[in-house]
Amino acid sequence: MFIDYIGSISASLSSTHGVKLVESNMASLKDDHPYGYLRLFPSLSVLLDFDSTLLFYGHIAHGILSSLIVMSMGNEVTGRDLVEAGIAASEISARVAASLVFSDVRGR
């Protein structure tokens, strides 16, 4: 999930539209740190239509990883901490999504 997410942002940054997106958000990145990044990273991760459907339901990486990475900036967070938080967030997302699926045994 992390590799997919970082790769999609990197690919978007090598595109003309990705560069324009960063340039147009430069002021908010300086003035509104870290929240400017919370707006920019998900946009970059979906700019080239990369699809991060990792579970049976939903596209979770764009929201989960943006928050984790941005909120770790300037804090003493290890890579292990990020991975563990990503796993926990994915598990929560899967359980919430599973509870919303309608079937004969769930949701009725």
C-alpha positions as CSV (number, residue, x, y, z in Angstrom):
1,M,0.0,0.0,0.0
2,F,2.8,2.4,0.9
3,I,4.8,1.6,-2.2
4,D,1.8,1.9,-4.5
5,Y,0.9,5.3,-2.9
6,I,4.4,6.8,-3.0
7,G,4.8,5.4,-6.6
8,S,1.6,7.1,-7.7
9,I,2.7,10.4,-6.2
10,S,6.1,10.1,-7.8
11,A,4.6,9.4,-11.2
12,S,2.2,12.3,-10.9
13,L,5.1,14.6,-10.0
14,S,6.8,13.7,-13.3
15,S,3.7,14.8,-15.2
16,T,2.9,18.3,-16.4
17,H,-0.3,18.3,-14.5
18,G,1.4,17.2,-11.3
19,V,3.9,20.0,-11.5
20,K,1.1,22.5,-12.1
21,L,-0.8,21.1,-9.2
22,V,2.2,21.5,-6.9
23,E,2.9,25.0,-8.2
24,S,-0.6,26.1,-7.7
25,N,-0.6,24.9,-4.1
26,M,2.9,26.2,-3.1
27,A,1.5,29.0,-1.0
28,S,-0.7,26.7,1.1
29,L,2.2,24.3,1.5
30,K,4.3,27.0,3.1
31,D,1.5,28.8,5.1
32,D,-0.8,25.9,6.0
33,H,1.7,23.2,6.9
34,P,0.8,20.3,7.3
35,Y,-2.7,20.8,6.1
36,G,-1.7,21.9,2.7
37,Y,-0.1,18.5,2.2
38,L,-3.3,16.8,3.3
39,R,-5.0,18.4,0.3
40,L,-2.1,17.9,-2.1
41,F,-1.0,14.3,-1.6
42,P,-4.4,12.6,-2.3
43,S,-4.8,14.8,-5.4
44,L,-1.4,13.7,-6.7
45,S,-2.0,10.0,-5.8
46,V,-5.1,9.9,-8.0
47,L,-4.0,12.4,-10.7
48,L,-3.0,9.7,-13.2
49,D,-5.9,7.4,-12.2
50,F,-3.8,5.0,-10.2
51,D,-6.2,2.6,-8.5
52,S,-5.4,1.5,-4.9
53,T,-8.2,-0.9,-4.3
54,L,-6.4,-3.1,-1.8
55,L,-9.3,-4.6,0.1
56,F,-12.5,-6.2,-1.0
57,Y,-14.2,-2.8,-0.7
58,G,-13.0,0.7,-1.3
59,H,-10.0,2.8,-2.2
60,I,-8.4,3.5,1.2
61,A,-4.8,4.4,0.6
62,H,-5.5,8.0,-0.6
63,G,-7.1,9.0,2.7
64,I,-5.2,6.8,5.1
65,L,-1.6,7.3,4.0
66,S,-1.9,11.1,3.3
67,S,-2.9,11.6,6.9
68,L,-0.3,9.2,8.3
69,I,2.6,10.7,6.3
70,V,1.7,14.3,6.8
71,M,1.0,14.0,10.5
72,S,4.4,12.2,11.0
73,M,6.2,15.2,9.5
74,G,8.2,16.9,12.3
75,N,7.4,14.1,14.8
76,E,9.6,11.3,15.9
77,V,7.9,8.6,13.9
78,T,9.6,5.5,12.7
79,G,8.9,3.6,9.5
80,R,7.6,0.8,11.7
81,D,5.2,3.2,13.4
82,L,3.9,4.3,10.0
83,V,3.4,0.7,8.8
84,E,1.7,-0.4,12.0
85,A,-0.7,2.6,11.8
86,G,-1.4,1.9,8.1
87,I,-2.2,-1.7,9.0
88,A,-4.5,-0.7,11.8
89,A,-6.3,1.9,9.6
90,S,-6.7,-0.7,6.8
91,E,-8.2,-3.1,9.3
92,I,-10.6,-0.6,10.6
93,S,-11.6,0.4,7.1
94,A,-12.2,-3.2,6.2
95,R,-14.4,-3.8,9.2
96,V,-16.5,-0.7,8.7
97,A,-16.9,-1.6,5.0
98,A,-17.8,-5.1,5.8
99,S,-20.5,-3.9,8.2
100,L,-22.1,-1.9,5.4
101,V,-22.4,-4.6,2.9
102,F,-26.0,-5.8,2.5
103,S,-26.6,-9.5,2.3
104,D,-28.7,-12.2,3.8
105,V,-26.4,-12.3,6.8
106,R,-25.3,-8.7,7.1
107,G,-26.9,-5.3,7.1
108,R,-30.6,-6.3,7.1
